[in-house]
Amino acid sequence: QVQLVESGGGLVQAGGSLRLSCAASGRTFSNYAMGWFRQAPGKEREFVAGISWSGGTTGYADSVKGRFTISRDNANNTVYLQMNSLKPDDTAVYYCAATSSSRFYYRTENLYAYWGQGTQVTVSS
């Protein structure tokens, strides 16, 4: 299995930027497609972005398209989420997730077997 640890969350003003990192350990990182999800208070966890095992295919939720960028560094076992033009609605706990059942990411959370503990992102208005 793979262990995931997120970092990079924090408090930022609207319009600002943050970069989240998710460090993986355990099995071969390049065997896993990765996703970022988020959960705001009182809401369901939702898909934010996904990236294929090679990094060649990415996808985004409509709410973040054009503002967020997912990338990965297989040599350093890390996936990133660059978040620009942040809005108060982006406030949530952000989770990274991994799946080995496909080389391409899923938008559905229950298809991911491995999860990090989450990192809080708070955007003030």
Biotite code that builds the C-alpha atoms (Angstrom):
import biotite.structure as struc

atoms = struc.array([
    struc.Atom([0.000, 0.000, 0.000], chain_id="A", res_id=1, res_name="GLN", atom_name="CA", element="C"),
    struc.Atom([0.940, 3.671, -0.135], chain_id="A", res_id=2, res_name="VAL", atom_name="CA", element="C"),
    struc.Atom([0.960, 6.269, 2.632], chain_id="A", res_id=3, res_name="GLN", atom_name="CA", element="C"),
    struc.Atom([0.051, 9.869, 1.812], chain_id="A", res_id=4, res_name="LEU", atom_name="CA", element="C"),
    struc.Atom([0.868, 13.040, 3.743], chain_id="A", res_id=5, res_name="VAL", atom_name="CA", element="C"),
    struc.Atom([-0.471, 16.427, 2.671], chain_id="A", res_id=6, res_name="GLU", atom_name="CA", element="C"),
    struc.Atom([1.092, 19.765, 3.507], chain_id="A", res_id=7, res_name="SER", atom_name="CA", element="C"),
    struc.Atom([0.937, 23.384, 2.429], chain_id="A", res_id=8, res_name="GLY", atom_name="CA", element="C"),
    struc.Atom([-2.460, 24.404, 3.720], chain_id="A", res_id=9, res_name="GLY", atom_name="CA", element="C"),
    struc.Atom([-3.047, 27.591, 5.626], chain_id="A", res_id=10, res_name="GLY", atom_name="CA", element="C"),
    struc.Atom([-4.870, 30.911, 5.802], chain_id="A", res_id=11, res_name="LEU", atom_name="CA", element="C"),
    struc.Atom([-4.805, 33.169, 2.754], chain_id="A", res_id=12, res_name="VAL", atom_name="CA", element="C"),
    struc.Atom([-6.727, 36.207, 1.592], chain_id="A", res_id=13, res_name="GLN", atom_name="CA", element="C"),
    struc.Atom([-9.081, 36.024, -1.350], chain_id="A", res_id=14, res_name="ALA", atom_name="CA", element="C"),
    struc.Atom([-7.139, 36.344, -4.577], chain_id="A", res_id=15, res_name="GLY", atom_name="CA", element="C"),
    struc.Atom([-4.061, 34.753, -3.072], chain_id="A", res_id=16, res_name="GLY", atom_name="CA", element="C"),
    struc.Atom([-2.297, 31.492, -3.857], chain_id="A", res_id=17, res_name="SER", atom_name="CA", element="C"),
    struc.Atom([-1.251, 28.317, -2.078], chain_id="A", res_id=18, res_name="LEU", atom_name="CA", element="C"),
    struc.Atom([0.532, 25.193, -3.226], chain_id="A", res_id=19, res_name="ARG", atom_name="CA", element="C"),
    struc.Atom([-0.430, 21.916, -1.605], chain_id="A", res_id=20, res_name="LEU", atom_name="CA", element="C"),
    struc.Atom([1.904, 18.955, -1.636], chain_id="A", res_id=21, res_name="SER", atom_name="CA", element="C"),
    struc.Atom([1.166, 15.294, -1.099], chain_id="A", res_id=22, res_name="CYS", atom_name="CA", element="C"),
    struc.Atom([4.153, 13.102, -0.336], chain_id="A", res_id=23, res_name="ALA", atom_name="CA", element="C"),
    struc.Atom([3.778, 9.385, -0.943], chain_id="A", res_id=24, res_name="ALA", atom_name="CA", element="C"),
    struc.Atom([5.711, 6.508, 0.542], chain_id="A", res_id=25, res_name="SER", atom_name="CA", element="C"),
    struc.Atom([5.450, 2.782, 0.261], chain_id="A", res_id=26, res_name="GLY", atom_name="CA", element="C"),
    struc.Atom([4.817, 1.242, -3.121], chain_id="A", res_id=27, res_name="ARG", atom_name="CA", element="C"),
    struc.Atom([5.991, 2.594, -6.455], chain_id="A", res_id=28, res_name="THR", atom_name="CA", element="C"),
    struc.Atom([4.387, 6.003, -6.744], chain_id="A", res_id=29, res_name="PHE", atom_name="CA", element="C"),
    struc.Atom([4.247, 5.980, -10.535], chain_id="A", res_id=30, res_name="SER", atom_name="CA", element="C"),
    struc.Atom([1.853, 3.011, -10.398], chain_id="A", res_id=31, res_name="ASN", atom_name="CA", element="C"),
    struc.Atom([-0.858, 5.230, -8.926], chain_id="A", res_id=32, res_name="TYR", atom_name="CA", element="C"),
    struc.Atom([-3.225, 7.731, -10.405], chain_id="A", res_id=33, res_name="ALA", atom_name="CA", element="C"),
    struc.Atom([-3.821, 10.568, -7.973], chain_id="A", res_id=34, res_name="MET", atom_name="CA", element="C"),
    struc.Atom([-6.644, 12.869, -7.041], chain_id="A", res_id=35, res_name="GLY", atom_name="CA", element="C"),
    struc.Atom([-7.281, 15.900, -4.876], chain_id="A", res_id=36, res_name="TRP", atom_name="CA", element="C"),
    struc.Atom([-10.618, 16.196, -3.089], chain_id="A", res_id=37, res_name="PHE", atom_name="CA", element="C"),
    struc.Atom([-11.968, 18.713, -0.611], chain_id="A", res_id=38, res_name="ARG", atom_name="CA", element="C"),
    struc.Atom([-14.626, 18.842, 2.045], chain_id="A", res_id=39, res_name="GLN", atom_name="CA", element="C"),
    struc.Atom([-16.117, 22.059, 3.344], chain_id="A", res_id=40, res_name="ALA", atom_name="CA", element="C"),
    struc.Atom([-17.990, 22.178, 6.664], chain_id="A", res_id=41, res_name="PRO", atom_name="CA", element="C"),
    struc.Atom([-21.429, 20.649, 6.327], chain_id="A", res_id=42, res_name="GLY", atom_name="CA", element="C"),
    struc.Atom([-20.814, 19.513, 2.752], chain_id="A", res_id=43, res_name="LYS", atom_name="CA", element="C"),
    struc.Atom([-19.960, 16.280, 0.997], chain_id="A", res_id=44, res_name="GLU", atom_name="CA", element="C"),
    struc.Atom([-16.405, 15.633, -0.066], chain_id="A", res_id=45, res_name="ARG", atom_name="CA", element="C"),
    struc.Atom([-15.959, 16.633, -3.693], chain_id="A", res_id=46, res_name="GLU", atom_name="CA", element="C"),
    struc.Atom([-13.496, 16.034, -6.497], chain_id="A", res_id=47, res_name="PHE", atom_name="CA", element="C"),
    struc.Atom([-11.116, 18.891, -7.219], chain_id="A", res_id=48, res_name="VAL", atom_name="CA", element="C"),
    struc.Atom([-8.475, 17.579, -9.623], chain_id="A", res_id=49, res_name="ALA", atom_name="CA", element="C"),
    struc.Atom([-6.953, 14.341, -10.870], chain_id="A", res_id=50, res_name="GLY", atom_name="CA", element="C"),
    struc.Atom([-3.817, 13.242, -12.676], chain_id="A", res_id=51, res_name="ILE", atom_name="CA", element="C"),
    struc.Atom([-2.855, 10.044, -14.438], chain_id="A", res_id=52, res_name="SER", atom_name="CA", element="C"),
    struc.Atom([0.084, 7.867, -13.443], chain_id="A", res_id=53, res_name="TRP", atom_name="CA", element="C"),
    struc.Atom([2.381, 9.513, -15.975], chain_id="A", res_id=54, res_name="SER", atom_name="CA", element="C"),
    struc.Atom([1.096, 13.034, -15.480], chain_id="A", res_id=55, res_name="GLY", atom_name="CA", element="C"),
    struc.Atom([-0.009, 13.182, -19.079], chain_id="A", res_id=56, res_name="GLY", atom_name="CA", element="C"),
    struc.Atom([-3.717, 13.450, -18.357], chain_id="A", res_id=57, res_name="THR", atom_name="CA", element="C"),
    struc.Atom([-5.304, 15.834, -15.894], chain_id="A", res_id=58, res_name="THR", atom_name="CA", element="C"),
    struc.Atom([-8.833, 16.878, -15.063], chain_id="A", res_id=59, res_name="GLY", atom_name="CA", element="C"),
    struc.Atom([-10.548, 19.474, -12.907], chain_id="A", res_id=60, res_name="TYR", atom_name="CA", element="C"),
    struc.Atom([-13.848, 20.307, -11.335], chain_id="A", res_id=61, res_name="ALA", atom_name="CA", element="C"),
    struc.Atom([-15.578, 23.140, -13.134], chain_id="A", res_id=62, res_name="ASP", atom_name="CA", element="C"),
    struc.Atom([-15.374, 25.267, -9.999], chain_id="A", res_id=63, res_name="SER", atom_name="CA", element="C"),
    struc.Atom([-11.554, 25.297, -10.067], chain_id="A", res_id=64, res_name="VAL", atom_name="CA", element="C"),
    struc.Atom([-10.772, 25.024, -13.764], chain_id="A", res_id=65, res_name="LYS", atom_name="CA", element="C"),
    struc.Atom([-8.408, 27.763, -14.865], chain_id="A", res_id=66, res_name="GLY", atom_name="CA", element="C"),
    struc.Atom([-7.373, 28.551, -11.279], chain_id="A", res_id=67, res_name="ARG", atom_name="CA", element="C"),
    struc.Atom([-5.915, 25.270, -9.970], chain_id="A", res_id=68, res_name="PHE", atom_name="CA", element="C"),
    struc.Atom([-3.201, 23.111, -11.509], chain_id="A", res_id=69, res_name="THR", atom_name="CA", element="C"),
    struc.Atom([-2.373, 19.544, -10.537], chain_id="A", res_id=70, res_name="ILE", atom_name="CA", element="C"),
    struc.Atom([1.061, 18.111, -11.257], chain_id="A", res_id=71, res_name="SER", atom_name="CA", element="C"),
    struc.Atom([3.274, 15.288, -10.089], chain_id="A", res_id=72, res_name="ARG", atom_name="CA", element="C"),
    struc.Atom([6.944, 14.502, -9.679], chain_id="A", res_id=73, res_name="ASP", atom_name="CA", element="C"),
    struc.Atom([7.354, 10.745, -9.843], chain_id="A", res_id=74, res_name="ASN", atom_name="CA", element="C"),
    struc.Atom([11.064, 10.963, -9.073], chain_id="A", res_id=75, res_name="ALA", atom_name="CA", element="C"),
    struc.Atom([10.216, 12.566, -5.722], chain_id="A", res_id=76, res_name="ASN", atom_name="CA", element="C"),
    struc.Atom([6.949, 10.711, -5.056], chain_id="A", res_id=77, res_name="ASN", atom_name="CA", element="C"),
    struc.Atom([4.955, 13.910, -4.758], chain_id="A", res_id=78, res_name="THR", atom_name="CA", element="C"),
    struc.Atom([1.790, 15.342, -6.249], chain_id="A", res_id=79, res_name="VAL", atom_name="CA", element="C"),
    struc.Atom([1.028, 19.049, -6.096], chain_id="A", res_id=80, res_name="TYR", atom_name="CA", element="C"),
    struc.Atom([-2.001, 21.282, -6.305], chain_id="A", res_id=81, res_name="LEU", atom_name="CA", element="C"),
    struc.Atom([-1.211, 24.868, -7.225], chain_id="A", res_id=82, res_name="GLN", atom_name="CA", element="C"),
    struc.Atom([-4.172, 27.038, -6.249], chain_id="A", res_id=83, res_name="MET", atom_name="CA", element="C"),
    struc.Atom([-4.395, 30.570, -7.610], chain_id="A", res_id=84, res_name="ASN", atom_name="CA", element="C"),
    struc.Atom([-7.075, 33.261, -7.408], chain_id="A", res_id=85, res_name="SER", atom_name="CA", element="C"),
    struc.Atom([-8.455, 31.663, -4.291], chain_id="A", res_id=86, res_name="LEU", atom_name="CA", element="C"),
    struc.Atom([-11.997, 32.415, -3.209], chain_id="A", res_id=87, res_name="LYS", atom_name="CA", element="C"),
    struc.Atom([-13.730, 32.052, 0.173], chain_id="A", res_id=88, res_name="PRO", atom_name="CA", element="C"),
    struc.Atom([-15.712, 29.165, -1.367], chain_id="A", res_id=89, res_name="ASP", atom_name="CA", element="C"),
    struc.Atom([-12.432, 27.252, -1.696], chain_id="A", res_id=90, res_name="ASP", atom_name="CA", element="C"),
    struc.Atom([-12.240, 26.990, 2.101], chain_id="A", res_id=91, res_name="THR", atom_name="CA", element="C"),
    struc.Atom([-12.148, 23.295, 2.976], chain_id="A", res_id=92, res_name="ALA", atom_name="CA", element="C"),
    struc.Atom([-10.010, 20.421, 4.142], chain_id="A", res_id=93, res_name="VAL", atom_name="CA", element="C"),
    struc.Atom([-8.083, 19.183, 1.126], chain_id="A", res_id=94, res_name="TYR", atom_name="CA", element="C"),
    struc.Atom([-7.227, 15.505, 0.742], chain_id="A", res_id=95, res_name="TYR", atom_name="CA", element="C"),
    struc.Atom([-5.034, 13.683, -1.692], chain_id="A", res_id=96, res_name="CYS", atom_name="CA", element="C"),
    struc.Atom([-5.933, 10.173, -2.750], chain_id="A", res_id=97, res_name="ALA", atom_name="CA", element="C"),
    struc.Atom([-4.312, 7.369, -4.701], chain_id="A", res_id=98, res_name="ALA", atom_name="CA", element="C"),
    struc.Atom([-5.609, 4.505, -6.774], chain_id="A", res_id=99, res_name="THR", atom_name="CA", element="C"),
    struc.Atom([-3.745, 1.623, -8.372], chain_id="A", res_id=100, res_name="SER", atom_name="CA", element="C"),
    struc.Atom([-6.803, 0.182, -10.099], chain_id="A", res_id=101, res_name="SER", atom_name="CA", element="C"),
    struc.Atom([-6.422, 2.504, -13.049], chain_id="A", res_id=102, res_name="SER", atom_name="CA", element="C"),
    struc.Atom([-3.649, 4.521, -14.631], chain_id="A", res_id=103, res_name="ARG", atom_name="CA", element="C"),
    struc.Atom([-6.156, 7.327, -15.093], chain_id="A", res_id=104, res_name="PHE", atom_name="CA", element="C"),
    struc.Atom([-7.765, 9.285, -12.314], chain_id="A", res_id=105, res_name="TYR", atom_name="CA", element="C"),
    struc.Atom([-11.327, 8.947, -11.142], chain_id="A", res_id=106, res_name="TYR", atom_name="CA", element="C"),
    struc.Atom([-13.725, 11.689, -10.162], chain_id="A", res_id=107, res_name="ARG", atom_name="CA", element="C"),
    struc.Atom([-15.471, 9.381, -7.692], chain_id="A", res_id=108, res_name="THR", atom_name="CA", element="C"),
    struc.Atom([-13.972, 9.192, -4.222], chain_id="A", res_id=109, res_name="GLU", atom_name="CA", element="C"),
    struc.Atom([-14.922, 5.606, -3.463], chain_id="A", res_id=110, res_name="ASN", atom_name="CA", element="C"),
    struc.Atom([-12.669, 4.404, -6.286], chain_id="A", res_id=111, res_name="LEU", atom_name="CA", element="C"),
    struc.Atom([-9.596, 5.602, -4.410], chain_id="A", res_id=112, res_name="TYR", atom_name="CA", element="C"),
    struc.Atom([-8.120, 3.154, -1.919], chain_id="A", res_id=113, res_name="ALA", atom_name="CA", element="C"),
    struc.Atom([-5.618, 5.390, -0.150], chain_id="A", res_id=114, res_name="TYR", atom_name="CA", element="C"),
    struc.Atom([-6.095, 8.775, 1.486], chain_id="A", res_id=115, res_name="TRP", atom_name="CA", element="C"),
    struc.Atom([-4.049, 11.330, 3.326], chain_id="A", res_id=116, res_name="GLY", atom_name="CA", element="C"),
    struc.Atom([-5.104, 12.940, 6.578], chain_id="A", res_id=117, res_name="GLN", atom_name="CA", element="C"),
    struc.Atom([-6.036, 16.246, 4.964], chain_id="A", res_id=118, res_name="GLY", atom_name="CA", element="C"),
    struc.Atom([-4.778, 19.805, 5.166], chain_id="A", res_id=119, res_name="THR", atom_name="CA", element="C"),
    struc.Atom([-6.924, 22.839, 6.005], chain_id="A", res_id=120, res_name="GLN", atom_name="CA", element="C"),
    struc.Atom([-7.210, 25.685, 3.530], chain_id="A", res_id=121, res_name="VAL", atom_name="CA", element="C"),
    struc.Atom([-8.979, 28.820, 4.712], chain_id="A", res_id=122, res_name="THR", atom_name="CA", element="C"),
    struc.Atom([-9.608, 31.745, 2.379], chain_id="A", res_id=123, res_name="VAL", atom_name="CA", element="C"),
    struc.Atom([-10.675, 34.993, 4.002], chain_id="A", res_id=124, res_name="SER", atom_name="CA", element="C"),
    struc.Atom([-12.725, 37.621, 2.197], chain_id="A", res_id=125, res_name="SER", atom_name="CA", element="C"),
])
